[in-house]
């Protein structure tokens, strides 16, 4: 059975309340909750205060908002709340990252899907197939297997990336290398040190490749492309 943290559980962990707080005009913040995953899945339900997960975690779901969550490694991580600060000390497996105004920091992950708005995700190491959609989201990683950026005003930064597709507007993508980049849309910005293949379809896009040879295909108006050498 999936452990579910409830308001009652949070209250039970903070039974000792100073008499000075009785009659206070503002509600007291509940104590932090520590939960042992015990080798299974965990759901962090709404209305809870800060949560620390321990033990071996499989599937972690975060439905709460306006809290901080600390967790070890996990098989998967699903986020649907808002205004969260999430920190993982181990790989977090498959990530489904929705809601809004959230931050996530982890060493690495499997496939990553970022939706919603104003979400930030930072991975020190490698992540798998990654999609960044809707608006105003950002992803930073050392390595990304494959990248899709769709929507508007996204920022993605990495060292090494496989094939990249950008569909939408006002996206910013930068990396040291990528296998190829396809841009479909307007007002997007791409910057790399090395890129074998670049294709742009749209208008007012900018692409800069500072080293090596690049095969370039451009269709549309007012695009600016600067490469070291054209293949």
C-alpha atoms as an extended CHARMM CRD file, in Angstrom:
* protein
*
       231  EXT
         1         1  UNK       CA              0.0000000000        0.0000000000        0.0000000000  PROA      1               0.0000000000
         2         2  UNK       CA              1.3300000000        3.4550000000       -0.8810000000  PROA      2               0.0000000000
         3         3  UNK       CA              2.0350000000        5.5340000000        2.2510000000  PROA      3               0.0000000000
         4         4  UNK       CA              0.0930000000        8.8040000000        2.1050000000  PROA      4               0.0000000000
         5         5  UNK       CA              0.9700000000       11.7140000000        4.3420000000  PROA      5               0.0000000000
         6         6  UNK       CA             -2.1290000000       13.5440000000        5.5740000000  PROA      6               0.0000000000
         7         7  UNK       CA             -2.8550000000       16.6390000000        7.5910000000  PROA      7               0.0000000000
         8         8  UNK       CA             -3.5500000000       14.4270000000       10.5870000000  PROA      8               0.0000000000
         9         9  UNK       CA             -0.1600000000       12.7560000000       10.2900000000  PROA      9               0.0000000000
        10        10  UNK       CA              1.5490000000       16.1240000000       10.1880000000  PROA      10              0.0000000000
        11        11  UNK       CA             -0.3610000000       17.3000000000       13.2300000000  PROA      11              0.0000000000
        12        12  UNK       CA              0.4980000000       14.1270000000       15.1240000000  PROA      12              0.0000000000
        13        13  UNK       CA              4.1940000000       14.8000000000       14.6100000000  PROA      13              0.0000000000
        14        14  UNK       CA              3.8840000000       18.2160000000       16.3020000000  PROA      14              0.0000000000
        15        15  UNK       CA              1.8200000000       17.5400000000       19.4660000000  PROA      15              0.0000000000
        16        16  UNK       CA              4.0750000000       19.6240000000       21.6880000000  PROA      16              0.0000000000
        17        17  UNK       CA              3.0440000000       23.2320000000       21.3230000000  PROA      17              0.0000000000
        18        18  UNK       CA              4.2610000000       26.0300000000       23.5220000000  PROA      18              0.0000000000
        19        19  UNK       CA              1.5900000000       27.5700000000       25.7330000000  PROA      19              0.0000000000
        20        20  UNK       CA              2.7430000000       30.9430000000       24.4880000000  PROA      20              0.0000000000
        21        21  UNK       CA              1.4060000000       30.0990000000       21.0710000000  PROA      21              0.0000000000
        22        22  UNK       CA             -2.1170000000       29.4440000000       22.3300000000  PROA      22              0.0000000000
        23        23  UNK       CA             -4.3430000000       32.2360000000       21.1230000000  PROA      23              0.0000000000
        24        24  UNK       CA             -1.8460000000       33.4680000000       18.5540000000  PROA      24              0.0000000000
        25        25  UNK       CA             -3.4850000000       35.2490000000       15.6500000000  PROA      25              0.0000000000
        26        26  UNK       CA             -1.4920000000       33.3950000000       12.9350000000  PROA      26              0.0000000000
        27        27  UNK       CA             -1.4580000000       29.5850000000       12.5670000000  PROA      27              0.0000000000
        28        28  UNK       CA              1.7040000000       27.7750000000       13.6560000000  PROA      28              0.0000000000
        29        29  UNK       CA              3.7690000000       26.0400000000       10.9840000000  PROA      29              0.0000000000
        30        30  UNK       CA              3.6770000000       22.2620000000       11.4020000000  PROA      30              0.0000000000
        31        31  UNK       CA              6.8760000000       20.4000000000       12.2020000000  PROA      31              0.0000000000
        32        32  UNK       CA              8.8220000000       18.7170000000        9.4370000000  PROA      32              0.0000000000
        33        33  UNK       CA              7.7050000000       15.1920000000        8.6240000000  PROA      33              0.0000000000
        34        34  UNK       CA             10.2030000000       12.3460000000        8.2330000000  PROA      34              0.0000000000
        35        35  UNK       CA              8.9730000000        9.3030000000        6.3450000000  PROA      35              0.0000000000
        36        36  UNK       CA             10.7540000000        6.0360000000        5.6440000000  PROA      36              0.0000000000
        37        37  UNK       CA              9.9390000000        4.8300000000        2.1360000000  PROA      37              0.0000000000
        38        38  UNK       CA             10.6290000000        1.2680000000        3.3580000000  PROA      38              0.0000000000
        39        39  UNK       CA             11.3950000000        0.0450000000       -0.1340000000  PROA      39              0.0000000000
        40        40  UNK       CA              8.0810000000        1.1370000000       -1.6160000000  PROA      40              0.0000000000
        41        41  UNK       CA              6.1520000000        4.0240000000       -3.1960000000  PROA      41              0.0000000000
        42        42  UNK       CA              5.2650000000        7.2270000000       -1.3420000000  PROA      42              0.0000000000
        43        43  UNK       CA              2.7050000000        9.9640000000       -1.9820000000  PROA      43              0.0000000000
        44        44  UNK       CA              3.1310000000       13.3490000000       -0.3230000000  PROA      44              0.0000000000
        45        45  UNK       CA             -0.4260000000       14.6520000000       -0.1470000000  PROA      45              0.0000000000
        46        46  UNK       CA             -1.4700000000       18.3350000000       -0.1610000000  PROA      46              0.0000000000
        47        47  UNK       CA             -1.3420000000       20.6740000000        2.8640000000  PROA      47              0.0000000000
        48        48  UNK       CA              1.7820000000       19.1800000000        4.4460000000  PROA      48              0.0000000000
        49        49  UNK       CA              4.8100000000       21.0550000000        5.6280000000  PROA      49              0.0000000000
        50        50  UNK       CA              8.4200000000       20.1810000000        4.8520000000  PROA      50              0.0000000000
        51        51  UNK       CA              9.0640000000       16.4830000000        4.2020000000  PROA      51              0.0000000000
        52        52  UNK       CA             12.2140000000       14.3670000000        4.3510000000  PROA      52              0.0000000000
        53        53  UNK       CA             12.0970000000       10.9010000000        2.8190000000  PROA      53              0.0000000000
        54        54  UNK       CA             14.5310000000        8.2350000000        4.0000000000  PROA      54              0.0000000000
        55        55  UNK       CA             15.2610000000        4.6020000000        3.1820000000  PROA      55              0.0000000000
        56        56  UNK       CA             14.8380000000        3.0180000000       -0.2360000000  PROA      56              0.0000000000
        57        57  UNK       CA             12.1990000000        4.7770000000       -2.3530000000  PROA      57              0.0000000000
        58        58  UNK       CA             10.5450000000        3.4890000000       -5.5230000000  PROA      58              0.0000000000
        59        59  UNK       CA              7.8340000000        5.7710000000       -6.9600000000  PROA      59              0.0000000000
        60        60  UNK       CA              7.6150000000        9.1810000000       -5.3050000000  PROA      60              0.0000000000
        61        61  UNK       CA              4.6060000000       11.4330000000       -5.9650000000  PROA      61              0.0000000000
        62        62  UNK       CA              4.4790000000       15.0140000000       -4.6890000000  PROA      62              0.0000000000
        63        63  UNK       CA              0.9950000000       16.5460000000       -4.7000000000  PROA      63              0.0000000000
        64        64  UNK       CA              1.6330000000       19.1220000000       -1.9750000000  PROA      64              0.0000000000
        65        65  UNK       CA              2.4910000000       22.7840000000       -2.5420000000  PROA      65              0.0000000000
        66        66  UNK       CA              4.6140000000       25.4430000000       -0.8450000000  PROA      66              0.0000000000
        67        67  UNK       CA              6.9330000000       23.0030000000        0.9270000000  PROA      67              0.0000000000
        68        68  UNK       CA             10.4560000000       21.6450000000        0.6710000000  PROA      68              0.0000000000
        69        69  UNK       CA             11.0640000000       17.9680000000       -0.0230000000  PROA      69              0.0000000000
        70        70  UNK       CA             14.3480000000       16.1050000000        0.4810000000  PROA      70              0.0000000000
        71        71  UNK       CA             14.6590000000       12.5760000000       -0.8520000000  PROA      71              0.0000000000
        72        72  UNK       CA             17.2620000000        9.9090000000       -1.6070000000  PROA      72              0.0000000000
        73        73  UNK       CA             17.3540000000        8.0310000000       -4.9100000000  PROA      73              0.0000000000
        74        74  UNK       CA             14.0080000000        6.9940000000       -6.4330000000  PROA      74              0.0000000000
        75        75  UNK       CA             12.7510000000        4.8280000000       -9.2820000000  PROA      75              0.0000000000
        76        76  UNK       CA             10.4860000000        7.6480000000      -10.4670000000  PROA      76              0.0000000000
        77        77  UNK       CA              9.4530000000       11.1350000000       -9.3970000000  PROA      77              0.0000000000
        78        78  UNK       CA              6.0940000000       12.7450000000      -10.2680000000  PROA      78              0.0000000000
        79        79  UNK       CA              5.4480000000       16.3540000000       -9.2580000000  PROA      79              0.0000000000
        80        80  UNK       CA              2.0700000000       18.0810000000       -9.5770000000  PROA      80              0.0000000000
        81        81  UNK       CA              2.1710000000       20.7060000000       -6.8210000000  PROA      81              0.0000000000
        82        82  UNK       CA              3.3890000000       24.3080000000       -6.9390000000  PROA      82              0.0000000000
        83        83  UNK       CA              6.0210000000       26.4570000000       -5.2510000000  PROA      83              0.0000000000
        84        84  UNK       CA              8.0820000000       23.4210000000       -4.2590000000  PROA      84              0.0000000000
        85        85  UNK       CA             11.7940000000       23.1040000000       -3.4950000000  PROA      85              0.0000000000
        86        86  UNK       CA             12.8600000000       19.5170000000       -4.1770000000  PROA      86              0.0000000000
        87        87  UNK       CA             16.3500000000       18.1500000000       -3.5580000000  PROA      87              0.0000000000
        88        88  UNK       CA             17.4630000000       14.5840000000       -4.2580000000  PROA      88              0.0000000000
        89        89  UNK       CA             20.7590000000       13.0490000000       -3.1310000000  PROA      89              0.0000000000
        90        90  UNK       CA             20.5650000000       10.1810000000       -5.6420000000  PROA      90              0.0000000000
        91        91  UNK       CA             19.2770000000        9.4980000000       -9.1680000000  PROA      91              0.0000000000
        92        92  UNK       CA             15.5170000000       10.0180000000       -9.4820000000  PROA      92              0.0000000000
        93        93  UNK       CA             14.6560000000        7.7460000000      -12.4170000000  PROA      93              0.0000000000
        94        94  UNK       CA             11.7970000000        8.8170000000      -14.6750000000  PROA      94              0.0000000000
        95        95  UNK       CA             10.6860000000       12.3820000000      -13.9110000000  PROA      95              0.0000000000
        96        96  UNK       CA              7.2270000000       13.8400000000      -14.6250000000  PROA      96              0.0000000000
        97        97  UNK       CA              7.5320000000       17.4550000000      -13.6010000000  PROA      97              0.0000000000
        98        98  UNK       CA              4.3710000000       19.5800000000      -13.7530000000  PROA      98              0.0000000000
        99        99  UNK       CA              2.7490000000       22.2500000000      -11.5940000000  PROA      99              0.0000000000
       100       100  UNK       CA              4.3410000000       25.6840000000      -11.4310000000  PROA      100             0.0000000000
       101       101  UNK       CA              7.1000000000       27.6850000000       -9.7950000000  PROA      101             0.0000000000
       102       102  UNK       CA              8.9710000000       24.5700000000       -8.6690000000  PROA      102             0.0000000000
       103       103  UNK       CA             12.7130000000       23.8960000000       -8.3750000000  PROA      103             0.0000000000
       104       104  UNK       CA             14.3100000000       20.4560000000       -8.5730000000  PROA      104             0.0000000000
       105       105  UNK       CA             17.9680000000       19.5720000000       -8.0020000000  PROA      105             0.0000000000
       106       106  UNK       CA             19.2210000000       16.0030000000       -8.4990000000  PROA      106             0.0000000000
       107       107  UNK       CA             22.4200000000       14.2180000000       -9.5320000000  PROA      107             0.0000000000
       108       108  UNK       CA             20.8670000000       12.5050000000      -12.5660000000  PROA      108             0.0000000000
       109       109  UNK       CA             17.6320000000       11.0710000000      -13.9580000000  PROA      109             0.0000000000
       110       110  UNK       CA             16.1290000000        8.8620000000      -16.6300000000  PROA      110             0.0000000000
       111       111  UNK       CA             13.6190000000       10.3420000000      -19.0600000000  PROA      111             0.0000000000
       112       112  UNK       CA             12.4030000000       13.8010000000      -18.0330000000  PROA      112             0.0000000000
       113       113  UNK       CA              9.1030000000       15.4890000000      -18.9890000000  PROA      113             0.0000000000
       114       114  UNK       CA              8.7430000000       19.1300000000      -17.8940000000  PROA      114             0.0000000000
       115       115  UNK       CA              5.3650000000       20.8450000000      -18.2790000000  PROA      115             0.0000000000
       116       116  UNK       CA              3.5070000000       23.6370000000      -16.5190000000  PROA      116             0.0000000000
       117       117  UNK       CA              5.1950000000       27.0020000000      -16.0940000000  PROA      117             0.0000000000
       118       118  UNK       CA              8.1720000000       28.5560000000      -14.3450000000  PROA      118             0.0000000000
       119       119  UNK       CA              9.6380000000       25.1940000000      -13.3450000000  PROA      119             0.0000000000
       120       120  UNK       CA             13.4010000000       24.7500000000      -12.9870000000  PROA      120             0.0000000000
       121       121  UNK       CA             15.2830000000       21.4410000000      -13.0220000000  PROA      121             0.0000000000
       122       122  UNK       CA             19.0300000000       21.0470000000      -12.5320000000  PROA      122             0.0000000000
       123       123  UNK       CA             20.9160000000       17.7610000000      -12.9300000000  PROA      123             0.0000000000
       124       124  UNK       CA             24.6380000000       17.4740000000      -12.2890000000  PROA      124             0.0000000000
       125       125  UNK       CA             24.9620000000       14.4300000000      -14.5390000000  PROA      125             0.0000000000
       126       126  UNK       CA             23.1300000000       12.6690000000      -17.3390000000  PROA      126             0.0000000000
       127       127  UNK       CA             19.4140000000       12.5860000000      -18.1180000000  PROA      127             0.0000000000
       128       128  UNK       CA             17.5570000000       10.6050000000      -20.7780000000  PROA      128             0.0000000000
       129       129  UNK       CA             14.9910000000       11.6810000000      -23.3490000000  PROA      129             0.0000000000
       130       130  UNK       CA             13.8190000000       15.1200000000      -22.2640000000  PROA      130             0.0000000000
       131       131  UNK       CA             10.8090000000       17.2090000000      -23.2530000000  PROA      131             0.0000000000
       132       132  UNK       CA             10.2330000000       20.7920000000      -22.1440000000  PROA      132             0.0000000000
       133       133  UNK       CA              6.7840000000       22.0910000000      -23.0790000000  PROA      133             0.0000000000
       134       134  UNK       CA              4.2520000000       24.8320000000      -22.2820000000  PROA      134             0.0000000000
       135       135  UNK       CA              6.1030000000       27.9660000000      -21.0640000000  PROA      135             0.0000000000
       136       136  UNK       CA              8.9000000000       29.5530000000      -19.0510000000  PROA      136             0.0000000000
       137       137  UNK       CA             10.5800000000       26.3290000000      -17.9280000000  PROA      137             0.0000000000
       138       138  UNK       CA             14.3140000000       25.6850000000      -17.6540000000  PROA      138             0.0000000000
       139       139  UNK       CA             16.4760000000       22.5650000000      -17.6240000000  PROA      139             0.0000000000
       140       140  UNK       CA             20.1940000000       22.2880000000      -16.9620000000  PROA      140             0.0000000000
       141       141  UNK       CA             22.1360000000       19.0350000000      -17.2320000000  PROA      141             0.0000000000
       142       142  UNK       CA             25.5810000000       17.7510000000      -18.0960000000  PROA      142             0.0000000000
       143       143  UNK       CA             24.2690000000       15.3440000000      -20.7510000000  PROA      143             0.0000000000
       144       144  UNK       CA             20.8670000000       14.9080000000      -22.4380000000  PROA      144             0.0000000000
       145       145  UNK       CA             20.1400000000       11.8840000000      -24.6410000000  PROA      145             0.0000000000
       146       146  UNK       CA             17.4890000000       13.5930000000      -26.8070000000  PROA      146             0.0000000000
       147       147  UNK       CA             15.7430000000       16.9510000000      -26.4130000000  PROA      147             0.0000000000
       148       148  UNK       CA             12.3640000000       18.3770000000      -27.4710000000  PROA      148             0.0000000000
       149       149  UNK       CA             11.5790000000       22.0030000000      -26.6360000000  PROA      149             0.0000000000
       150       150  UNK       CA              8.0120000000       23.0320000000      -27.4340000000  PROA      150             0.0000000000
       151       151  UNK       CA              6.1280000000       26.1600000000      -26.4280000000  PROA      151             0.0000000000
       152       152  UNK       CA              7.6510000000       29.4750000000      -25.4420000000  PROA      152             0.0000000000
       153       153  UNK       CA             10.3380000000       31.1380000000      -23.3650000000  PROA      153             0.0000000000
       154       154  UNK       CA             12.1920000000       27.9730000000      -22.3130000000  PROA      154             0.0000000000
       155       155  UNK       CA             15.8790000000       27.8030000000      -21.4010000000  PROA      155             0.0000000000
       156       156  UNK       CA             17.9560000000       24.6310000000      -21.7670000000  PROA      156             0.0000000000
       157       157  UNK       CA             21.6930000000       24.4150000000      -21.0580000000  PROA      157             0.0000000000
       158       158  UNK       CA             23.8830000000       21.3240000000      -21.2650000000  PROA      158             0.0000000000
       159       159  UNK       CA             27.3510000000       20.1190000000      -22.1230000000  PROA      159             0.0000000000
       160       160  UNK       CA             26.5370000000       17.2630000000      -24.5120000000  PROA      160             0.0000000000
       161       161  UNK       CA             23.1900000000       16.6270000000      -26.2080000000  PROA      161             0.0000000000
       162       162  UNK       CA             21.9020000000       14.1740000000      -28.8020000000  PROA      162             0.0000000000
       163       163  UNK       CA             19.3920000000       15.3430000000      -31.4280000000  PROA      163             0.0000000000
       164       164  UNK       CA             17.5320000000       18.5540000000      -30.5500000000  PROA      164             0.0000000000
       165       165  UNK       CA             14.1470000000       19.7510000000      -31.8410000000  PROA      165             0.0000000000
       166       166  UNK       CA             12.8560000000       23.2160000000      -30.9840000000  PROA      166             0.0000000000
       167       167  UNK       CA              9.2290000000       23.9910000000      -31.8790000000  PROA      167             0.0000000000
       168       168  UNK       CA              7.8750000000       27.3080000000      -30.7260000000  PROA      168             0.0000000000
       169       169  UNK       CA              9.2400000000       30.7290000000      -29.9000000000  PROA      169             0.0000000000
       170       170  UNK       CA             11.6780000000       32.5840000000      -27.6860000000  PROA      170             0.0000000000
       171       171  UNK       CA             13.5540000000       29.4590000000      -26.5860000000  PROA      171             0.0000000000
       172       172  UNK       CA             17.2230000000       29.6430000000      -25.6030000000  PROA      172             0.0000000000
       173       173  UNK       CA             19.3680000000       26.5530000000      -26.0840000000  PROA      173             0.0000000000
       174       174  UNK       CA             23.0920000000       26.3490000000      -25.4230000000  PROA      174             0.0000000000
       175       175  UNK       CA             25.4890000000       23.4180000000      -25.2710000000  PROA      175             0.0000000000
       176       176  UNK       CA             29.0420000000       22.4380000000      -26.0140000000  PROA      176             0.0000000000
       177       177  UNK       CA             28.0010000000       19.8160000000      -28.5800000000  PROA      177             0.0000000000
       178       178  UNK       CA             24.8460000000       18.2880000000      -30.0830000000  PROA      178             0.0000000000
       179       179  UNK       CA             24.4110000000       15.7060000000      -32.8330000000  PROA      179             0.0000000000
       180       180  UNK       CA             21.9610000000       17.9290000000      -34.7640000000  PROA      180             0.0000000000
       181       181  UNK       CA             19.5350000000       20.8010000000      -34.1560000000  PROA      181             0.0000000000
       182       182  UNK       CA             16.1990000000       21.4590000000      -35.8650000000  PROA      182             0.0000000000
       183       183  UNK       CA             14.4710000000       24.7810000000      -35.1790000000  PROA      183             0.0000000000
       184       184  UNK       CA             10.8650000000       25.3640000000      -36.2490000000  PROA      184             0.0000000000
       185       185  UNK       CA              9.4420000000       28.6510000000      -35.0370000000  PROA      185             0.0000000000
       186       186  UNK       CA             10.4520000000       32.2300000000      -34.3540000000  PROA      186             0.0000000000
       187       187  UNK       CA             12.7720000000       34.2400000000      -32.1570000000  PROA      187             0.0000000000
       188       188  UNK       CA             14.7040000000       31.2500000000      -30.8830000000  PROA      188             0.0000000000
       189       189  UNK       CA             18.3880000000       31.3730000000      -29.9430000000  PROA      189             0.0000000000
       190       190  UNK       CA             20.8790000000       28.5020000000      -30.3440000000  PROA      190             0.0000000000
       191       191  UNK       CA             24.5530000000       28.5470000000      -29.3990000000  PROA      191             0.0000000000
       192       192  UNK       CA             27.0350000000       25.6490000000      -29.4900000000  PROA      192             0.0000000000
       193       193  UNK       CA             30.7470000000       25.0500000000      -29.7900000000  PROA      193             0.0000000000
       194       194  UNK       CA             30.3200000000       22.1680000000      -32.2740000000  PROA      194             0.0000000000
       195       195  UNK       CA             27.2920000000       21.0910000000      -34.3130000000  PROA      195             0.0000000000
       196       196  UNK       CA             27.3910000000       18.8550000000      -37.4230000000  PROA      196             0.0000000000
       197       197  UNK       CA             23.8640000000       19.6240000000      -38.6940000000  PROA      197             0.0000000000
       198       198  UNK       CA             21.6560000000       22.7130000000      -38.2850000000  PROA      198             0.0000000000
       199       199  UNK       CA             18.2390000000       23.2340000000      -39.8790000000  PROA      199             0.0000000000
       200       200  UNK       CA             16.0640000000       26.3130000000      -39.3370000000  PROA      200             0.0000000000
       201       201  UNK       CA             12.4980000000       26.7980000000      -40.5760000000  PROA      201             0.0000000000
       202       202  UNK       CA             10.9180000000       30.0420000000      -39.4050000000  PROA      202             0.0000000000
       203       203  UNK       CA             11.8350000000       33.6600000000      -38.8390000000  PROA      203             0.0000000000
       204       204  UNK       CA             13.9690000000       35.8290000000      -36.5900000000  PROA      204             0.0000000000
       205       205  UNK       CA             15.9640000000       32.9120000000      -35.2130000000  PROA      205             0.0000000000
       206       206  UNK       CA             19.6440000000       33.1500000000      -34.2970000000  PROA      206             0.0000000000
       207       207  UNK       CA             22.2070000000       30.3410000000      -34.3180000000  PROA      207             0.0000000000
       208       208  UNK       CA             25.9200000000       30.4770000000      -33.5160000000  PROA      208             0.0000000000
       209       209  UNK       CA             28.4080000000       27.6110000000      -33.8240000000  PROA      209             0.0000000000
       210       210  UNK       CA             31.9450000000       28.5950000000      -32.8800000000  PROA      210             0.0000000000
       211       211  UNK       CA             34.0220000000       25.5590000000      -33.9630000000  PROA      211             0.0000000000
       212       212  UNK       CA             34.1740000000       22.8680000000      -36.6260000000  PROA      212             0.0000000000
       213       213  UNK       CA             32.0950000000       22.3170000000      -39.7480000000  PROA      213             0.0000000000
       214       214  UNK       CA             28.3130000000       22.5840000000      -39.8470000000  PROA      214             0.0000000000
       215       215  UNK       CA             25.8600000000       21.5790000000      -42.5410000000  PROA      215             0.0000000000
       216       216  UNK       CA             23.3160000000       24.4230000000      -42.6360000000  PROA      216             0.0000000000
       217       217  UNK       CA             19.7750000000       24.6280000000      -44.0500000000  PROA      217             0.0000000000
       218       218  UNK       CA             17.7200000000       27.7950000000      -43.5050000000  PROA      218             0.0000000000
       219       219  UNK       CA             14.2010000000       28.7270000000      -44.6480000000  PROA      219             0.0000000000
       220       220  UNK       CA             12.4310000000       31.8750000000      -43.5330000000  PROA      220             0.0000000000
       221       221  UNK       CA             13.0380000000       35.5750000000      -43.0290000000  PROA      221             0.0000000000
       222       222  UNK       CA             15.4810000000       37.4610000000      -40.8410000000  PROA      222             0.0000000000
       223       223  UNK       CA             17.3420000000       34.4330000000      -39.5220000000  PROA      223             0.0000000000
       224       224  UNK       CA             20.9360000000       35.0040000000      -38.4170000000  PROA      224             0.0000000000
       225       225  UNK       CA             23.3380000000       32.0490000000      -38.6840000000  PROA      225             0.0000000000
       226       226  UNK       CA             27.0270000000       32.2340000000      -37.8480000000  PROA      226             0.0000000000
       227       227  UNK       CA             29.1430000000       29.0760000000      -38.0780000000  PROA      227             0.0000000000
       228       228  UNK       CA             32.9040000000       28.5440000000      -38.1630000000  PROA      228             0.0000000000
       229       229  UNK       CA             32.7660000000       26.6180000000      -41.4460000000  PROA      229             0.0000000000
       230       230  UNK       CA             29.9150000000       25.3900000000      -43.6330000000  PROA      230             0.0000000000
       231       231  UNK       CA             30.0410000000       21.7300000000      -44.5820000000  PROA      231             0.0000000000
